[in-house]
Amino acid sequence: MHRANIILHHPRAEVIERTVRPESLEKIPRTAIEITRQDDRLSLLIESKDVNALRAAINSYLRWMDMAARIAERIGD
């Protein structure tokens, strides 16, 4: 099992969490996602059966989180 834990400190962590949480509830082959948040700290744990699936999940979630943060900063909550 391969694992990545991404920790993000951001003043709009709650908005980012609300944006990516629905994706984490979807069934993704070979991959499990867990999202937790405490104040401005967002933690994303990705576990995967192989490196390719792990890389794909990391890339997708980082893009979604970046997009959510940029939009939140631009238009507000």
C-alpha distances in whole Angstrom, upper triangle without the diagonal:
4,7,10,13,17,20,23,26,29,32,31,28,29,30,27,25,27,27,23,22,24,21,18,20,19,17,15,13,10,10,11,13,15,18,20,24,26,30,29,25,23,19,16,13,10,7,6,5,7,9,12,11,10,13,15,14,15,18,19,19,20,23,24,24,26,28,29,30,32,34,34,36,38,39,38,37
4,7,11,13,17,20,24,26,29,29,25,27,28,24,23,25,25,21,21,22,20,17,19,19,17,15,14,10,9,10,12,14,17,19,22,25,28,26,23,20,17,14,11,8,6,5,6,6,7,10,9,7,10,12,12,12,15,16,16,17,20,21,21,23,26,26,27,29,31,31,33,35,37,36,34
4,7,10,13,16,20,23,26,25,22,24,25,21,20,23,22,18,18,20,18,15,18,18,17,15,15,12,10,10,10,11,14,16,18,21,24,23,19,17,13,10,7,6,4,6,9,9,9,12,11,7,10,13,11,10,14,15,14,15,18,19,18,21,23,23,24,27,28,28,30,32,34,33,31
4,6,10,13,16,19,23,22,19,21,22,18,17,20,20,16,17,19,17,14,18,18,18,16,16,14,11,11,10,11,12,14,16,19,21,20,16,14,10,8,6,5,7,9,12,12,10,13,11,8,9,12,10,8,12,13,12,12,15,16,15,17,20,20,21,23,25,25,26,29,31,30,28
4,6,10,13,16,19,19,16,18,19,16,15,18,18,15,15,18,17,14,17,19,19,17,19,17,13,12,10,9,10,11,13,15,18,16,13,10,7,6,4,6,9,12,15,15,14,16,15,11,12,14,12,9,13,14,12,12,15,16,14,16,19,19,19,22,24,23,24,27,29,27,26
4,7,10,13,16,16,13,15,17,13,13,16,16,13,14,18,16,14,17,19,20,18,20,18,15,14,11,11,10,11,12,14,16,14,10,8,6,5,6,8,11,14,18,18,16,17,16,12,12,14,11,9,11,13,10,9,13,13,11,13,16,16,15,18,20,20,21,24,25,24,23
4,7,10,13,14,11,13,15,12,12,16,16,14,15,18,17,16,19,21,22,21,23,22,18,16,13,12,10,10,9,11,12,10,7,6,4,6,9,11,15,18,21,21,20,21,19,16,16,18,15,12,14,15,12,11,14,14,11,13,16,15,14,17,20,18,19,22,24,22,21
4,6,10,10,8,11,12,10,10,14,14,13,15,18,17,16,20,22,23,22,25,24,20,19,15,14,11,11,9,11,11,8,6,5,6,8,11,14,17,20,24,24,22,23,21,18,18,19,16,13,15,15,12,10,13,13,9,10,14,13,11,14,16,15,15,19,20,19,18
4,7,9,7,11,12,11,12,15,16,15,17,20,20,19,22,24,26,26,28,28,24,22,19,17,13,12,10,10,9,5,5,6,9,12,15,17,21,24,28,28,26,26,25,22,21,22,20,17,18,18,15,13,16,15,12,12,15,14,11,14,16,14,14,18,19,17,17
4,5,5,9,10,9,11,13,14,14,16,19,20,19,22,24,27,26,29,29,25,23,20,18,15,13,11,11,9,5,7,8,11,13,17,19,23,26,29,30,28,28,26,23,23,23,21,18,19,18,15,13,15,14,11,11,13,11,8,11,13,11,11,14,16,14,13
4,6,8,9,10,12,14,15,16,17,20,21,21,24,26,29,29,32,32,28,26,22,20,17,15,12,11,8,5,8,10,14,16,20,22,26,29,33,33,31,31,30,27,26,26,24,21,22,21,18,17,18,16,13,13,15,12,9,12,13,10,10,13,14,11,11
4,5,5,6,9,10,11,13,14,17,18,18,21,23,26,26,30,30,26,24,20,19,15,14,11,11,9,7,9,10,13,15,19,21,25,28,31,32,30,30,28,25,25,25,22,20,20,19,16,15,16,14,11,11,12,9,7,10,10,7,8,12,12,9,8
4,5,5,6,9,10,11,12,15,16,16,18,21,23,23,27,27,23,21,17,15,11,10,7,9,7,5,6,6,10,12,15,18,21,24,28,29,27,27,25,23,23,22,19,17,18,17,14,13,15,13,9,11,12,9,8,12,12,10,11,15,15,12,11
4,5,5,6,9,10,10,13,15,15,17,20,23,23,27,27,23,21,17,15,11,10,7,9,8,7,9,8,11,13,17,19,22,25,29,30,29,29,26,24,24,24,20,19,20,19,15,16,17,14,11,13,14,10,10,14,13,10,13,16,15,12,9
4,5,5,6,9,10,12,14,15,17,19,22,23,26,27,24,22,18,16,13,13,11,12,11,10,12,10,13,14,18,20,23,26,29,30,29,28,26,24,24,23,20,19,19,17,14,14,15,12,10,11,11,7,8,11,10,7,10,13,12,9,7
4,6,5,6,8,11,12,12,15,17,20,20,23,24,21,19,15,14,11,11,10,12,12,10,10,8,11,11,15,16,20,22,26,26,25,25,22,20,20,19,16,15,16,14,11,11,11,8,6,8,9,5,6,10,10,8,11,13,13,12,10
4,5,5,6,9,10,10,12,15,18,18,22,22,19,16,13,11,8,8,7,10,11,10,10,7,9,9,13,15,18,21,24,25,24,24,22,20,20,19,16,15,16,14,11,12,13,10,8,11,12,9,10,13,13,12,14,17,17,15,12
4,6,5,8,10,10,12,14,18,19,22,23,20,18,14,13,10,11,10,13,13,13,13,11,13,13,16,17,20,23,26,27,27,26,23,22,22,21,18,18,18,16,13,14,15,11,10,13,13,9,11,14,13,11,15,17,16,14,11
4,6,7,8,10,12,13,17,17,21,22,19,17,14,14,11,13,13,16,16,15,15,12,14,13,16,17,20,22,25,26,25,24,21,20,20,18,15,16,16,13,10,12,12,8,8,11,9,7,9,12,11,10,14,15,14,14,11
4,6,5,7,9,11,14,14,18,19,15,14,11,11,9,11,12,15,16,15,14,11,12,10,13,13,16,18,21,22,21,21,18,17,17,15,12,12,13,10,7,10,10,7,7,10,10,8,11,14,13,13,16,18,18,17,15
4,5,5,7,9,12,13,17,18,15,13,9,9,7,9,11,14,16,16,15,11,11,10,12,13,16,18,21,22,22,22,19,17,19,17,13,14,16,13,10,13,14,10,10,14,14,12,14,17,16,16,19,21,20,19,16
4,5,5,7,11,12,16,18,15,13,11,11,10,13,14,18,19,19,18,15,15,13,15,15,17,19,22,23,23,22,19,18,20,17,14,16,17,13,12,15,15,11,12,16,15,13,16,18,17,17,21,22,21,20,18
4,5,5,9,9,13,15,12,11,9,10,10,14,16,19,21,20,19,15,15,12,13,12,15,16,19,20,20,18,15,15,16,13,11,13,13,10,9,12,12,9,11,14,14,13,16,18,17,18,21,22,22,22,20
4,6,8,9,12,13,10,8,6,7,7,11,14,17,19,19,17,13,12,9,10,10,12,13,16,18,18,18,14,14,15,14,10,12,14,11,9,13,14,11,12,16,16,15,17,20,20,20,23,24,24,23,21
4,6,9,12,14,11,9,8,9,10,13,16,19,21,21,20,16,15,13,13,12,14,15,18,20,21,20,16,16,18,16,13,15,17,14,13,16,17,15,15,19,19,17,20,23,22,22,25,27,26,25,22
4,6,10,12,10,9,9,11,13,16,19,22,25,24,23,19,18,15,15,13,14,14,17,18,20,18,15,15,17,15,12,15,16,13,13,17,17,15,16,20,19,18,21,24,23,23,26,28,27,27,24
4,6,9,8,8,9,12,14,18,21,25,27,27,25,21,19,16,15,13,13,12,14,16,18,17,13,14,17,14,12,15,17,14,14,18,19,17,19,22,22,21,24,26,26,27,30,31,31,30,28
4,6,6,7,9,12,15,18,21,25,28,27,24,21,19,15,14,11,11,10,11,13,14,13,9,11,13,11,9,13,14,12,13,16,17,16,18,21,21,21,23,26,26,26,29,31,31,30,29
4,6,8,11,15,18,21,24,28,31,30,27,24,21,17,16,12,11,9,9,11,13,11,8,11,13,11,10,14,16,14,15,18,19,19,21,23,24,24,27,29,29,30,33,34,34,34,32
4,7,10,14,17,21,24,27,30,29,26,23,20,16,14,11,8,6,5,7,10,10,7,9,12,11,10,13,15,15,15,18,20,20,21,24,25,25,27,29,30,31,33,35,36,35,33
4,7,10,13,17,20,24,26,26,23,19,16,13,10,7,6,4,7,9,10,10,7,7,10,10,8,11,13,12,12,15,17,17,18,21,22,22,24,26,27,28,30,32,32,32,30
4,7,10,14,17,20,23,23,20,17,14,11,8,6,5,6,9,12,13,14,10,9,13,12,9,11,14,13,12,15,18,17,17,20,22,21,23,26,26,26,29,31,31,30,28
4,7,10,14,17,20,19,17,13,10,7,6,5,7,9,12,14,15,15,12,10,13,12,9,10,13,12,10,13,15,14,14,17,19,18,19,22,23,23,25,28,28,27,25
4,7,10,14,17,17,14,11,8,6,5,7,9,12,15,17,18,18,15,13,16,16,12,12,15,14,11,14,17,15,14,18,19,18,19,22,23,22,24,27,27,26,23
4,7,10,13,13,11,7,6,5,6,9,12,15,18,20,20,20,18,15,17,17,13,13,16,14,11,13,15,13,12,15,17,15,16,19,20,19,21,24,24,22,20
4,7,10,11,8,6,5,7,9,12,14,18,21,23,23,24,21,18,20,20,16,16,18,17,14,15,18,16,14,17,19,16,16,20,21,19,21,24,24,22,19
4,6,7,6,4,6,9,11,15,18,21,25,26,25,26,24,21,22,22,19,18,20,19,15,16,18,16,13,16,18,15,15,19,19,17,19,22,22,19,17
4,6,5,7,9,12,14,18,21,24,28,29,28,30,27,24,25,26,22,21,23,22,18,19,21,19,16,18,20,18,16,20,21,18,19,23,23,20,18
4,6,8,11,14,17,21,24,27,31,32,31,32,29,27,27,27,24,22,24,23,20,19,21,20,16,18,20,17,15,19,19,16,17,21,21,17,15
4,7,10,13,16,20,23,26,30,31,29,30,28,25,25,25,22,20,22,21,17,17,19,17,14,15,17,14,12,16,17,14,14,18,19,16,14
4,7,10,13,16,20,23,27,27,26,27,25,22,22,23,20,18,19,19,16,15,18,16,13,15,17,15,13,17,18,16,17,20,21,18,17
4,7,10,13,17,20,23,24,23,24,22,19,19,20,16,14,16,16,12,12,15,13,10,13,15,13,12,16,17,15,16,20,21,18,17
4,6,10,13,16,20,21,20,21,19,16,17,18,14,13,15,15,11,12,15,14,11,14,17,15,15,18,20,18,20,23,24,22,20
4,6,10,13,17,18,17,18,15,12,14,14,11,9,12,12,9,10,13,12,10,13,16,15,15,18,20,19,21,23,24,23,21
4,7,10,14,15,14,16,14,11,13,14,10,10,13,13,11,12,15,15,14,17,19,18,19,22,23,23,24,27,28,27,25
4,7,10,11,11,12,10,7,10,11,7,8,11,11,10,12,15,14,14,17,19,19,20,23,24,24,26,28,29,28,27
4,7,9,10,12,9,7,10,12,9,10,14,14,13,15,18,18,18,20,22,22,24,26,28,28,30,32,33,32,30
4,5,7,9,6,5,9,10,9,10,13,14,14,16,18,19,19,22,23,24,25,28,29,29,31,33,34,34,32
4,7,9,7,8,11,12,12,14,16,17,17,19,21,22,23,25,27,27,29,31,32,33,35,37,38,37,36
4,6,6,6,9,10,11,12,15,16,17,18,20,22,23,24,26,27,29,31,32,33,35,36,38,38,36
4,6,5,6,9,10,10,12,14,15,16,18,20,21,22,24,26,27,28,30,31,33,34,36,36,35
4,5,5,6,9,10,11,12,14,15,17,18,20,21,23,24,26,27,29,30,32,33,35,35,34
4,5,5,6,9,10,11,12,14,16,17,18,20,21,22,24,26,27,28,30,32,33,33,32
4,5,5,6,9,10,11,12,14,15,16,18,20,21,22,24,26,27,28,30,32,31,30
4,5,5,6,9,10,11,12,14,15,16,18,20,21,22,24,26,27,29,30,30,30
4,6,5,6,9,10,11,12,14,15,17,18,20,21,23,24,26,27,29,29,28
4,5,5,6,8,10,11,12,14,15,16,18,20,21,22,24,26,27,27,26
4,6,5,6,8,10,10,12,14,15,16,18,20,21,22,24,26,26,25
4,6,5,6,9,10,11,12,14,15,17,18,20,21,23,24,25,24
4,6,5,6,9,10,11,12,14,15,17,18,20,21,22,23,22
4,5,5,6,8,10,10,12,14,15,16,18,20,21,21,20
4,6,5,6,8,10,10,12,14,15,16,18,20,20,20
4,5,5,6,9,10,11,12,14,15,16,18,19,19
4,5,5,6,9,10,11,12,14,15,16,17,16
4,5,5,6,9,10,10,12,14,15,15,15
4,5,5,6,9,10,11,12,14,15,15
4,5,5,6,9,10,11,12,13,14
4,6,5,6,9,10,11,11,10
4,6,5,6,9,10,10,10
4,6,5,6,9,10,11
4,5,5,6,7,9
4,5,5,5,6
4,6,6,8
4,6,9
4,7
4
